[in-house]
Amino acid sequence: MIWATALLGLLAACNDDDSFTVSPSCLLTFSVDTVDVDTVFSNVPSATRSFWVYNRSGNALRCTSVRLERGNQSGYRVNVDGTYLGATSGFQTTDVEIRDGDSIRVFVELTAAVQHQEQPKLVEDNLLFTLESGVVQKVSLKAHSWDAKVLNGLEIQRDTTIVSATPILIRGGLHVQEGATLTIGAGTTLYFHDDAALTVDGTLRSEGTALQPVVLRGDRIDRMFDYLPYDYVSGQWRGIRFTATSYGNLLQYTDIHSAYDGVVADSADVERMKVEMNCTTVHNCKGYGLKLDHAKASLNNCQITNTLADCVWLRGSNVAINHCTIAQFYPFDGNRGFALRFLKPLPNLLCRNTLLTGYADDVLQGEADESCHFQFEDCIIRTPKVETADSVYFTRVEFEDIADTAHVGRRHFQKIDTDNLRYNFALDSVSTAVGKANLFTSIPYDRMGRQRDDQPDIGAFEYLK
């Protein structure tokens, strides 16, 4: 009986939930050793990151304090198991208990101060967990802060030039009023917030160069997953819209990507140039890549790729296309549109030296009647060979054989990696587009500004060995 009583007492002592160890060998375990908040704009709150703190020591543990080492100097904001580490508490919390087998969650955000330098600057801090044993464990906090000029609801009322090596963050949209011209200088990048669009009632001139392109993109510069930057996800901003009053627009060496609709042109006079696109990329759109409704446009050395709707959509338009790569490999939805779709009426479409391809067996859809005037010359098109009376509209056109999985479709290009969303639409050596363009209608340079040889290649990119 005495033995049984002693045993019960021992069991009660082993299950004493109020007993916290002070043994220095009993430690916490963290789901990460470093919280990487990625790259953020200065003075702009980051997305929230989180991590877990586990107690797998076999004993209950108590933290006498959990604190930000640099306090208010770094711009980090931390919540530990529901307690915010703010200024009133000295950027710490005390007596944090974690029972054996239990865990707590910690949330981290950052609003970094202006760094006063052009390149991103490393912003670091440490979150220190001090146990009752006196042992201090830490989780590092790391980010890069990039100074940006923030423009809210910018209205361009007179001729204006924007040129900046510093990122420009657009919130609330950018509007070019009728009668005004906005010029975007070489090397400038505009980062648009998710609800922001570039709306042009007047004129837009985006004047990038081969070495210093203009980039128009979303403002998320962090990552959705470790392998996936938000910049690779479509629908990050609203895109460019040329309204009915807008004419004489130029997109030159301009990279437009991850928008909803890349470029949309509203109905206008089809005898006046709406937009000229030279050496421009429109990539990864959640809507259309280029949508022209009763507009005149010229496309030279352009890459228009990977859109949920059609890469290029035309109706009632007067369009000249030369040396373009129009490829439909949109990865997020199998119900993707065509590479090129044209609807009646169509006053004029002349497409030369252009590569039209994609996942589908047929990436070209058009309406052919007396109101549609179109001609394809020296192109490669992934569509069934036209052997009807409409064949007169296809001169020296190579129709892709879908059974050829070694040279056409995705095999044209150096990289189509749908798992990691990495794409490189430069030609691969096996592509049937190499050496097939018409020397007499060819443009002497390619999308990258490189000289074409005397056997030029179809598409926007000249193959280089």
Phi, psi and omega in degrees: 000318176296321180297318180296320179296318179297320179297318178298321178295321179294318179296321179297321180293322181290336183254022181284099183293346181270003183264118180250130184283150173243018179289128179292349179275349179267117188231163173278158174239137184245145178291338175218155172261344177221130172265111180262106180282355178076206181262132181229159173277143177300142179066011177242123181300139179279171167290161182275133171250157179214160173210167182251145173245119184250147170249103179242025187279342186094355180220156175291142181235146175233132174267121176294331174202151167232118188218154171282125186297320183263006177060238182265014186275339188256337181095001178284147174237132187229138173238121182251108176052042177093357180250123180277132179271085184254183183296324183295336180257010181071027180057040178207166170227154186238162175053053177272115184259134177228108181291161178300130181083359182262176180207162172228160180245140181239134180247140184227133172227167180216132164236101186277147177287163176299135187264344179059043173206158186285324184269155177301142182244138180291131177239117186235155171201173177229141172259115188259127177252109180259115181277163178298338178286349184096349178291136178248121174249152184222153168239125182280143176246129186219140174201166171243127181255133185237121178294138178219150171274125182259123179242126184250118176053053186287128176251120176266106185259343178216171183305126187219142174243130174247119175217127186200136171278341177275138179303145177243121183261122183256119175241141178077005174095163178233122187237124175260112184286157180302135181091349180254152177240127173256122176252126177254119187280162182303141177083003182269136174239126176254126179254115184262134174293166192297335180257009187264143177228161170256105183253128188239108169269334179263243184224138176243131175234106178260107194247064174284171175233171180300322181271336180227077180290160167271136180238129176239119189206179176282167186264002177279112181250011175260194186240143172284314172228171182305322184268351191234101171293147176302333181297342178268002182258132183289161176077026183280342176205179192272337179097191184254136175230122173263116184278182186297335183269002187262129178219165173070029181279147181228128171240107185234128185044057183238136180249113180244117183212159176059033176267180169281285168256130182294293180224125178235132177240123180281167183303137182204189177285115185285358175266351177251136184295120178277307182208134173250125182242115180238127177051049184240144179246132169236114190222141168063066181249145180277350175237239178268153171280300176227121180237114182243118180243104182054063182215155176257132183211156176229130181235119180230128178056042182254147172250120177233111194216150167057082178227149178292313171277199183290145175297313176230127180235126185231139171208132176061026190246162178243103193228133172245126182237128179219133177054051177248153172249113181240104190229132186249091177236039181301126191267344192270349185205125180290345180269043182286161181278195180273162171292316178220127176230130174231141184241152178284150355282159178221097182304319182195132169222117175241115184240118183235147170051038189242143180256117179242112184208182180165192181288318189291161176290337181221115183250008181239127174227130179211161177251126184246108170210190185296345181267356182248123180238110183216155179210131174247127181230131174054047180244163166245126186228131175272087179203152177305142182302131182276115182236010177271192178297339180287355181298341179294343179274000183234107183249123181052044179261135174260122179266124184297135173272111186293344176284344178275100181263007183255341189230343186236182183063228182294340182287349175299331199248159184288329179207121169232089184250092184284341178291318182252003177059042175251131183224140173221108186269015168293148185290143170271161183297334183277352185298139176288353180281344184292124175077011187256357181285163179273118183301328187278339177249004184285151172273133189292348179230165184250190184303328182267006181082013182271147181292133172278151180272188184280001169233074189294159184258149175288142180104183185280340188244128174279131180289131176242129180294000000 
